[in-house]
């Protein structure tokens, strides 16, 4: 096939355009500092960038959830410790009033403090975090404990997703607290009844009842301590999830930086190569087209 002057010109123009496009693309990359400016630059890399961005959005959502869970568990632990402190105070009074030096009048006076302790336990049982009652199980919109200590909530455990793979319960249903049972002579006695029986024993100057209340309160304190410890384990799980989220975020951000950001040294070298390539292409084109034009002029 004979090579025409038109074909020479078209081929030379294509080489010059390619060299110029490479030079312009390199300059644009240097100016923007980005390797990925369109999907065609790196299709597989672009997909990874989108996946990482979705992962980062999920991480931010998990962080907001974890912040809420940390606050919820913190309020639950504070309330449970306060209940334990209140029961501990009742236990101290029971030990004190079981001593024979106290008379009926003194014990009747102490019974008023025990009633206040009972009311305080009920109030703590109706603690809220935000607008949710923390001890109601799934029944978070209504007070779970009545004035007489009756538990009106349910046994629901509220599970929350802390990260991509971890679900944890964040609540302790109040039944485990207010219907906490201490065995006494084969009878299961709930917490508020223990305190109320103690109060009645003080009012009636029943020393045997005061002794019995001391033993019952000691059993209740043991069970409350176990529940408080379980909250500590849950808070540790939240902190572990937060650390995993930090590592995932760091990896995703580094991966996106590597995929999207142009390396300054590599970009500078590419610009130099583009400049050289364009210069050589223009010089070579001049040599190819020059004689043809001279022949045409002849």
BAZA-355832 format. One record per residue (C-alpha): x, y, z. Coordinates in pm, 1 decimal, always signed. Layout:
<rs>
<r><east>X</east><north>Y</north><up>Z</up></r>
...
</rs>
This chain:
<rs>
<r><east>+0.0</east><north>+0.0</north><up>+0.0</up></r>
<r><east>+138.5</east><north>+339.1</north><up>-95.0</up></r>
<r><east>+186.2</east><north>+582.0</north><up>+191.3</up></r>
<r><east>+29.9</east><north>+911.1</north><up>+97.0</up></r>
<r><east>+124.7</east><north>+1250.8</north><up>+232.6</up></r>
<r><east>-214.7</east><north>+1268.6</north><up>+399.6</up></r>
<r><east>-148.2</east><north>+947.3</north><up>+591.8</up></r>
<r><east>+189.3</east><north>+1078.7</north><up>+707.8</up></r>
<r><east>+27.4</east><north>+1395.5</north><up>+829.9</up></r>
<r><east>-254.2</east><north>+1212.4</north><up>+1012.2</up></r>
<r><east>-8.9</east><north>+975.7</north><up>+1184.9</up></r>
<r><east>+211.6</east><north>+1261.8</north><up>+1291.7</up></r>
<r><east>-87.2</east><north>+1458.1</north><up>+1420.2</up></r>
<r><east>-201.2</east><north>+1159.1</north><up>+1628.2</up></r>
<r><east>+143.3</east><north>+1122.0</north><up>+1787.4</up></r>
<r><east>+158.0</east><north>+1491.8</north><up>+1870.1</up></r>
<r><east>-195.0</east><north>+1487.1</north><up>+2016.0</up></r>
<r><east>-113.1</east><north>+1184.2</north><up>+2231.3</up></r>
<r><east>+203.2</east><north>+1345.0</north><up>+2361.8</up></r>
<r><east>+19.7</east><north>+1672.2</north><up>+2429.5</up></r>
<r><east>-268.8</east><north>+1487.3</north><up>+2605.0</up></r>
<r><east>-20.6</east><north>+1301.9</north><up>+2827.1</up></r>
<r><east>+151.2</east><north>+1631.0</north><up>+2911.7</up></r>
<r><east>-178.8</east><north>+1805.8</north><up>+2991.2</up></r>
<r><east>-298.6</east><north>+1511.8</north><up>+3202.2</up></r>
<r><east>+25.4</east><north>+1513.9</north><up>+3399.7</up></r>
<r><east>+1.0</east><north>+1890.2</north><up>+3456.2</up></r>
<r><east>-360.8</east><north>+1854.7</north><up>+3572.8</up></r>
<r><east>-260.2</east><north>+1575.7</north><up>+3813.1</up></r>
<r><east>+17.7</east><north>+1792.8</north><up>+3953.7</up></r>
<r><east>-215.1</east><north>+2092.0</north><up>+3994.5</up></r>
<r><east>-496.0</east><north>+1894.0</north><up>+4162.5</up></r>
<r><east>-275.7</east><north>+1658.5</north><up>+4361.2</up></r>
<r><east>-509.2</east><north>+1370.3</north><up>+4269.7</up></r>
<r><east>-454.1</east><north>+1057.1</north><up>+4066.8</up></r>
<r><east>-822.2</east><north>+971.2</north><up>+4042.8</up></r>
<r><east>-1009.9</east><north>+1247.6</north><up>+3867.3</up></r>
<r><east>-1245.9</east><north>+1029.6</north><up>+3665.8</up></r>
<r><east>-1363.8</east><north>+669.3</north><up>+3664.8</up></r>
<r><east>-1150.7</east><north>+588.3</north><up>+3360.0</up></r>
<r><east>-828.1</east><north>+676.2</north><up>+3542.6</up></r>
<r><east>-847.5</east><north>+355.6</north><up>+3750.5</up></r>
<r><east>-1184.4</east><north>+172.7</north><up>+3749.5</up></r>
<r><east>-1089.7</east><north>-87.2</north><up>+4013.5</up></r>
<r><east>-924.8</east><north>+177.3</north><up>+4230.9</up></r>
<r><east>-1233.2</east><north>+397.4</north><up>+4204.2</up></r>
<r><east>-1452.8</east><north>+109.9</north><up>+4324.6</up></r>
<r><east>-1222.4</east><north>+61.9</north><up>+4624.5</up></r>
<r><east>-1242.6</east><north>+434.0</north><up>+4701.8</up></r>
<r><east>-1624.4</east><north>+423.4</north><up>+4698.0</up></r>
<r><east>-1623.4</east><north>+115.6</north><up>+4922.3</up></r>
<r><east>-1386.4</east><north>+284.8</north><up>+5165.4</up></r>
<r><east>-1604.1</east><north>+595.2</north><up>+5175.2</up></r>
<r><east>-1908.5</east><north>+380.6</north><up>+5255.0</up></r>
<r><east>-1707.8</east><north>+204.9</north><up>+5524.7</up></r>
<r><east>-1605.6</east><north>+541.6</north><up>+5673.3</up></r>
<r><east>-1968.9</east><north>+655.2</north><up>+5681.8</up></r>
<r><east>-2063.0</east><north>+332.1</north><up>+5861.5</up></r>
<r><east>-1778.4</east><north>+383.9</north><up>+6108.2</up></r>
<r><east>-1908.6</east><north>+731.6</north><up>+6190.3</up></r>
<r><east>-2255.3</east><north>+585.6</north><up>+6251.1</up></r>
<r><east>-2112.1</east><north>+312.6</north><up>+6473.7</up></r>
<r><east>-1922.3</east><north>+580.3</north><up>+6667.1</up></r>
<r><east>-2241.2</east><north>+774.8</north><up>+6732.7</up></r>
<r><east>-2407.3</east><north>+451.3</north><up>+6846.5</up></r>
<r><east>-2112.8</east><north>+365.8</north><up>+7071.0</up></r>
<r><east>-2120.7</east><north>+712.7</north><up>+7227.2</up></r>
<r><east>-2487.8</east><north>+660.8</north><up>+7311.0</up></r>
<r><east>-2424.0</east><north>+310.8</north><up>+7446.3</up></r>
<r><east>-2134.6</east><north>+435.7</north><up>+7660.3</up></r>
<r><east>-2358.9</east><north>+703.3</north><up>+7808.0</up></r>
<r><east>-2645.9</east><north>+457.2</north><up>+7860.9</up></r>
<r><east>-2420.7</east><north>+203.6</north><up>+8033.8</up></r>
<r><east>-2258.9</east><north>+478.3</north><up>+8240.3</up></r>
<r><east>-2597.9</east><north>+597.0</north><up>+8366.1</up></r>
<r><east>-2703.4</east><north>+237.7</north><up>+8434.7</up></r>
<r><east>-2385.7</east><north>+169.0</north><up>+8630.8</up></r>
<r><east>-2420.4</east><north>+491.1</north><up>+8831.4</up></r>
<r><east>-2782.6</east><north>+409.1</north><up>+8917.4</up></r>
<r><east>-2699.1</east><north>+50.3</north><up>+9008.4</up></r>
<r><east>-2412.1</east><north>+162.0</north><up>+9230.7</up></r>
<r><east>-2642.8</east><north>+411.0</north><up>+9399.2</up></r>
<r><east>-2895.7</east><north>+133.1</north><up>+9463.7</up></r>
<r><east>-2614.4</east><north>-77.5</north><up>+9609.4</up></r>
<r><east>-2503.9</east><north>+214.3</north><up>+9829.0</up></r>
<r><east>-2861.8</east><north>+257.1</north><up>+9950.4</up></r>
<r><east>-2892.5</east><north>-111.9</north><up>+10033.7</up></r>
<r><east>-2553.3</east><north>-92.7</north><up>+10203.9</up></r>
<r><east>-2681.8</east><north>+190.3</north><up>+10422.7</up></r>
<r><east>-2984.4</east><north>-22.4</north><up>+10513.7</up></r>
<r><east>-2746.3</east><north>-307.9</north><up>+10600.7</up></r>
<r><east>-2542.1</east><north>-76.6</north><up>+10826.5</up></r>
<r><east>-2860.3</east><north>+30.5</north><up>+11005.3</up></r>
<r><east>-2967.6</east><north>-332.7</north><up>+11046.3</up></r>
<r><east>-2634.2</east><north>-425.9</north><up>+11203.5</up></r>
<r><east>-2649.3</east><north>-117.9</north><up>+11423.6</up></r>
<r><east>-3008.6</east><north>-166.4</north><up>+11539.5</up></r>
<r><east>-2961.2</east><north>-535.3</north><up>+11613.6</up></r>
<r><east>-2745.0</east><north>-426.0</north><up>+11906.2</up></r>
<r><east>-2923.6</east><north>-453.4</north><up>+12238.1</up></r>
<r><east>-2835.1</east><north>-100.2</north><up>+12344.9</up></r>
<r><east>-3106.9</east><north>+45.9</north><up>+12119.6</up></r>
<r><east>-3460.6</east><north>+75.0</north><up>+12247.5</up></r>
<r><east>-3798.5</east><north>+77.4</north><up>+12074.5</up></r>
<r><east>-3808.3</east><north>+455.6</north><up>+12039.3</up></r>
<r><east>-3469.6</east><north>+469.9</north><up>+11868.0</up></r>
<r><east>-3562.4</east><north>+190.0</north><up>+11629.2</up></r>
<r><east>-3890.0</east><north>+357.4</north><up>+11540.5</up></r>
<r><east>-3697.8</east><north>+673.9</north><up>+11456.3</up></r>
<r><east>-3456.9</east><north>+478.5</north><up>+11233.9</up></r>
<r><east>-3755.1</east><north>+323.2</north><up>+11054.6</up></r>
<r><east>-3826.1</east><north>+663.9</north><up>+10900.0</up></r>
<r><east>-3477.4</east><north>+668.3</north><up>+10744.1</up></r>
<r><east>-3533.2</east><north>+315.2</north><up>+10614.1</up></r>
<r><east>-3856.4</east><north>+434.2</north><up>+10447.7</up></r>
<r><east>-3657.4</east><north>+710.4</north><up>+10279.9</up></r>
<r><east>-3407.3</east><north>+450.5</north><up>+10161.5</up></r>
<r><east>-3693.8</east><north>+245.7</north><up>+10017.2</up></r>
<r><east>-3828.6</east><north>+551.5</north><up>+9833.5</up></r>
<r><east>-3480.9</east><north>+626.9</north><up>+9703.8</up></r>
<r><east>-3444.9</east><north>+275.7</north><up>+9561.5</up></r>
<r><east>-3776.9</east><north>+319.2</north><up>+9376.8</up></r>
<r><east>-3664.3</east><north>+657.3</north><up>+9243.2</up></r>
<r><east>-3335.0</east><north>+510.2</north><up>+9121.5</up></r>
<r><east>-3527.7</east><north>+226.6</north><up>+8959.0</up></r>
<r><east>-3706.2</east><north>+487.2</north><up>+8746.5</up></r>
<r><east>-3383.1</east><north>+649.6</north><up>+8629.0</up></r>
<r><east>-3376.6</east><north>+769.8</north><up>+8269.8</up></r>
<r><east>-3114.7</east><north>+829.6</north><up>+8003.8</up></r>
<r><east>-3245.9</east><north>+1088.2</north><up>+7764.8</up></r>
<r><east>-3615.3</east><north>+1007.2</north><up>+7747.1</up></r>
<r><east>-3580.0</east><north>+632.2</north><up>+7809.4</up></r>
<r><east>-3626.1</east><north>+446.7</north><up>+8138.1</up></r>
<r><east>-3312.0</east><north>+237.0</north><up>+8166.6</up></r>
<r><east>-3448.5</east><north>-49.4</north><up>+8380.3</up></r>
<r><east>-3776.5</east><north>-115.6</north><up>+8195.0</up></r>
<r><east>-3651.1</east><north>-375.2</north><up>+7945.8</up></r>
<r><east>-3834.3</east><north>-301.2</north><up>+7620.4</up></r>
<r><east>-4081.3</east><north>-82.0</north><up>+7813.2</up></r>
<r><east>-3866.5</east><north>+232.1</north><up>+7801.8</up></r>
<r><east>-4142.3</east><north>+493.4</north><up>+7781.8</up></r>
<r><east>-4314.1</east><north>+435.2</north><up>+8119.1</up></r>
<r><east>-4175.4</east><north>+416.1</north><up>+8475.6</up></r>
<r><east>-4092.0</east><north>+50.2</north><up>+8543.5</up></r>
<r><east>-4114.9</east><north>+63.0</north><up>+8925.9</up></r>
<r><east>-4425.3</east><north>+161.7</north><up>+9120.7</up></r>
<r><east>-4423.6</east><north>+330.7</north><up>+9459.2</up></r>
<r><east>-4469.6</east><north>+0.3</north><up>+9642.3</up></r>
<r><east>-4174.2</east><north>-153.8</north><up>+9455.1</up></r>
<r><east>-4380.5</east><north>-352.7</north><up>+9204.5</up></r>
<r><east>-4192.1</east><north>-402.4</north><up>+8875.7</up></r>
<r><east>-4404.8</east><north>-314.0</north><up>+8571.2</up></r>
<r><east>-4143.2</east><north>-354.9</north><up>+8296.7</up></r>
<r><east>-4047.7</east><north>-668.1</north><up>+8103.7</up></r>
<r><east>-3739.9</east><north>-888.8</north><up>+8059.7</up></r>
<r><east>-3639.0</east><north>-753.5</north><up>+7718.4</up></r>
<r><east>-3270.2</east><north>-719.1</north><up>+7639.1</up></r>
<r><east>-3188.9</east><north>-430.1</north><up>+7404.1</up></r>
<r><east>-2912.6</east><north>-538.7</north><up>+7163.2</up></r>
<r><east>-2707.6</east><north>-277.9</north><up>+6978.9</up></r>
<r><east>-2459.9</east><north>-323.7</north><up>+6693.2</up></r>
<r><east>-2124.9</east><north>-179.3</north><up>+6801.2</up></r>
<r><east>-1934.9</east><north>-254.1</north><up>+6479.4</up></r>
<r><east>-1971.9</east><north>-470.1</north><up>+6169.1</up></r>
<r><east>-1948.1</east><north>-795.7</north><up>+6366.7</up></r>
<r><east>-2044.6</east><north>-717.0</north><up>+6727.1</up></r>
<r><east>-2388.0</east><north>-707.1</north><up>+6891.9</up></r>
<r><east>-2416.8</east><north>-651.0</north><up>+7267.1</up></r>
<r><east>-2706.7</east><north>-606.0</north><up>+7514.1</up></r>
<r><east>-2687.8</east><north>-265.7</north><up>+7679.2</up></r>
<r><east>-2958.6</east><north>-285.5</north><up>+7946.5</up></r>
<r><east>-3036.8</east><north>-472.6</north><up>+8266.7</up></r>
<r><east>-3411.2</east><north>-537.7</north><up>+8302.6</up></r>
<r><east>-3530.7</east><north>-412.1</north><up>+8639.3</up></r>
<r><east>-3682.8</east><north>-746.9</north><up>+8730.8</up></r>
<r><east>-3330.8</east><north>-868.2</north><up>+8806.3</up></r>
<r><east>-3298.7</east><north>-582.8</north><up>+9057.4</up></r>
<r><east>-3640.4</east><north>-527.5</north><up>+9210.6</up></r>
<r><east>-3742.4</east><north>-889.9</north><up>+9207.1</up></r>
<r><east>-3396.6</east><north>-995.6</north><up>+9314.9</up></r>
<r><east>-3465.5</east><north>-1296.7</north><up>+9533.4</up></r>
<r><east>-3284.9</east><north>-1388.3</north><up>+9851.7</up></r>
<r><east>-3370.2</east><north>-1726.6</north><up>+9996.4</up></r>
<r><east>-3470.7</east><north>-1715.7</north><up>+10362.4</up></r>
<r><east>-3614.3</east><north>-2029.5</north><up>+10521.4</up></r>
<r><east>-3708.8</east><north>-2157.9</north><up>+10174.1</up></r>
<r><east>-3886.6</east><north>-1833.9</north><up>+10077.2</up></r>
<r><east>-3783.4</east><north>-1609.3</north><up>+9784.5</up></r>
<r><east>-3786.0</east><north>-1249.4</north><up>+9910.1</up></r>
<r><east>-3756.1</east><north>-956.4</north><up>+9659.6</up></r>
<r><east>-3545.3</east><north>-648.7</north><up>+9732.1</up></r>
<r><east>-3812.7</east><north>-392.4</north><up>+9822.6</up></r>
<r><east>-3988.9</east><north>-641.1</north><up>+10046.8</up></r>
<r><east>-3659.8</east><north>-701.5</north><up>+10230.0</up></r>
<r><east>-3633.9</east><north>-328.8</north><up>+10301.3</up></r>
<r><east>-4001.2</east><north>-295.5</north><up>+10395.8</up></r>
<r><east>-3985.2</east><north>-597.4</north><up>+10628.3</up></r>
<r><east>-3681.4</east><north>-437.7</north><up>+10790.8</up></r>
<r><east>-3878.4</east><north>-117.8</north><up>+10840.4</up></r>
<r><east>-4167.6</east><north>-307.0</north><up>+11003.4</up></r>
<r><east>-3927.8</east><north>-490.7</north><up>+11233.1</up></r>
<r><east>-3790.3</east><north>-155.3</north><up>+11347.4</up></r>
<r><east>-4137.6</east><north>-16.7</north><up>+11405.5</up></r>
<r><east>-4239.7</east><north>-320.8</north><up>+11612.4</up></r>
<r><east>-3902.7</east><north>-348.7</north><up>+11788.8</up></r>
<r><east>-3863.8</east><north>-701.6</north><up>+11649.4</up></r>
<r><east>-3497.2</east><north>-785.1</north><up>+11711.0</up></r>
<r><east>-3519.0</east><north>-1123.3</north><up>+11534.4</up></r>
<r><east>-3666.1</east><north>-949.4</north><up>+11229.4</up></r>
<r><east>-3381.0</east><north>-698.0</north><up>+11231.2</up></r>
<r><east>-3126.1</east><north>-983.6</north><up>+11243.0</up></r>
<r><east>-3304.3</east><north>-1152.3</north><up>+10954.4</up></r>
<r><east>-3307.5</east><north>-826.0</north><up>+10753.1</up></r>
<r><east>-2931.5</east><north>-796.0</north><up>+10798.5</up></r>
<r><east>-2875.7</east><north>-1140.6</north><up>+10646.3</up></r>
<r><east>-3121.1</east><north>-1076.4</north><up>+10361.9</up></r>
<r><east>-2962.9</east><north>-740.8</north><up>+10276.1</up></r>
<r><east>-2621.7</east><north>-904.8</north><up>+10266.6</up></r>
<r><east>-2749.6</east><north>-1152.5</north><up>+10005.1</up></r>
<r><east>-2902.6</east><north>-871.6</north><up>+9801.2</up></r>
<r><east>-2573.2</east><north>-680.9</north><up>+9802.8</up></r>
<r><east>-2391.4</east><north>-986.3</north><up>+9666.0</up></r>
<r><east>-2629.5</east><north>-1012.3</north><up>+9370.7</up></r>
<r><east>-2617.6</east><north>-639.6</north><up>+9302.5</up></r>
<r><east>-2237.4</east><north>-657.7</north><up>+9294.4</up></r>
<r><east>-2255.7</east><north>-933.7</north><up>+9033.0</up></r>
<r><east>-2480.8</east><north>-721.5</north><up>+8811.6</up></r>
<r><east>-2248.6</east><north>-420.8</north><up>+8848.1</up></r>
<r><east>-1956.0</east><north>-638.1</north><up>+8740.6</up></r>
<r><east>-2146.4</east><north>-750.8</north><up>+8430.1</up></r>
<r><east>-2189.5</east><north>-383.4</north><up>+8334.1</up></r>
<r><east>-1814.1</east><north>-337.6</north><up>+8358.6</up></r>
<r><east>-1766.7</east><north>-619.1</north><up>+8107.5</up></r>
<r><east>-2014.9</east><north>-456.4</north><up>+7868.8</up></r>
<r><east>-1838.4</east><north>-121.3</north><up>+7888.7</up></r>
<r><east>-1509.5</east><north>-297.8</north><up>+7813.3</up></r>
<r><east>-1672.8</east><north>-449.0</north><up>+7502.2</up></r>
<r><east>-1776.3</east><north>-98.5</north><up>+7388.7</up></r>
<r><east>-1420.5</east><north>+28.4</north><up>+7431.3</up></r>
<r><east>-1282.8</east><north>-269.2</north><up>+7236.2</up></r>
<r><east>-1528.9</east><north>-198.9</north><up>+6954.5</up></r>
<r><east>-1422.0</east><north>+167.0</north><up>+6951.6</up></r>
<r><east>-1057.1</east><north>+62.1</north><up>+6912.6</up></r>
<r><east>-1146.1</east><north>-167.5</north><up>+6624.0</up></r>
<r><east>-1330.8</east><north>+119.0</north><up>+6456.7</up></r>
<r><east>-1021.8</east><north>+338.7</north><up>+6493.9</up></r>
<r><east>-806.9</east><north>+76.5</north><up>+6319.4</up></r>
<r><east>-1061.7</east><north>+28.3</north><up>+6040.6</up></r>
<r><east>-1087.7</east><north>+403.2</north><up>+5987.4</up></r>
<r><east>-710.7</east><north>+441.7</north><up>+5973.5</up></r>
<r><east>-678.7</east><north>+161.7</north><up>+5716.7</up></r>
<r><east>-961.8</east><north>+295.0</north><up>+5496.0</up></r>
<r><east>-827.3</east><north>+650.7</north><up>+5503.6</up></r>
<r><east>-472.8</east><north>+539.9</north><up>+5420.1</up></r>
<r><east>-600.7</east><north>+322.1</north><up>+5136.5</up></r>
<r><east>-796.1</east><north>+613.2</north><up>+4989.7</up></r>
<r><east>-497.3</east><north>+845.0</north><up>+5018.8</up></r>
<r><east>-280.5</east><north>+592.7</north><up>+4833.8</up></r>
<r><east>-544.1</east><north>+550.0</north><up>+4563.7</up></r>
<r><east>-649.5</east><north>+912.8</north><up>+4518.3</up></r>
<r><east>-351.0</east><north>+1129.9</north><up>+4601.1</up></r>
<r><east>-71.6</east><north>+1186.7</north><up>+4352.7</up></r>
<r><east>+279.8</east><north>+1133.4</north><up>+4480.3</up></r>
<r><east>+472.2</east><north>+1463.2</north><up>+4434.4</up></r>
<r><east>+798.5</east><north>+1292.5</north><up>+4330.7</up></r>
<r><east>+629.8</east><north>+1059.3</north><up>+4083.0</up></r>
<r><east>+424.4</east><north>+1345.0</north><up>+3943.6</up></r>
<r><east>+736.5</east><north>+1558.3</north><up>+3892.8</up></r>
<r><east>+907.6</east><north>+1272.6</north><up>+3709.6</up></r>
<r><east>+597.0</east><north>+1217.2</north><up>+3495.6</up></r>
<r><east>+592.2</east><north>+1587.4</north><up>+3405.5</up></r>
<r><east>+955.5</east><north>+1570.2</north><up>+3298.8</up></r>
<r><east>+887.3</east><north>+1257.9</north><up>+3091.8</up></r>
<r><east>+582.7</east><north>+1421.9</north><up>+2933.6</up></r>
<r><east>+782.9</east><north>+1732.8</north><up>+2846.0</up></r>
<r><east>+1061.3</east><north>+1523.5</north><up>+2692.4</up></r>
<r><east>+815.9</east><north>+1304.3</north><up>+2503.1</up></r>
<r><east>+632.9</east><north>+1605.4</north><up>+2359.8</up></r>
<r><east>+961.3</east><north>+1770.7</north><up>+2259.4</up></r>
<r><east>+1090.4</east><north>+1457.0</north><up>+2085.3</up></r>
<r><east>+756.6</east><north>+1404.5</north><up>+1912.5</up></r>
<r><east>+751.8</east><north>+1760.8</north><up>+1779.2</up></r>
<r><east>+1114.1</east><north>+1734.1</north><up>+1657.9</up></r>
<r><east>+1053.4</east><north>+1398.9</north><up>+1493.3</up></r>
<r><east>+737.1</east><north>+1527.1</north><up>+1330.5</up></r>
<r><east>+920.3</east><north>+1823.5</north><up>+1187.2</up></r>
<r><east>+1177.0</east><north>+1592.0</north><up>+1029.8</up></r>
<r><east>+910.3</east><north>+1367.0</north><up>+882.5</up></r>
<r><east>+693.8</east><north>+1643.5</north><up>+744.7</up></r>
<r><east>+972.3</east><north>+1879.1</north><up>+639.4</up></r>
<r><east>+1098.2</east><north>+1693.0</north><up>+330.3</up></r>
<r><east>+746.7</east><north>+1618.6</north><up>+217.6</up></r>
<r><east>+659.3</east><north>+1983.6</north><up>+222.9</up></r>
<r><east>+977.1</east><north>+2070.8</north><up>+31.8</up></r>
<r><east>+893.9</east><north>+1809.8</north><up>-228.9</up></r>
<r><east>+545.9</east><north>+1954.4</north><up>-253.0</up></r>
<r><east>+686.0</east><north>+2305.4</north><up>-302.2</up></r>
<r><east>+908.9</east><north>+2187.9</north><up>-582.9</up></r>
</rs>
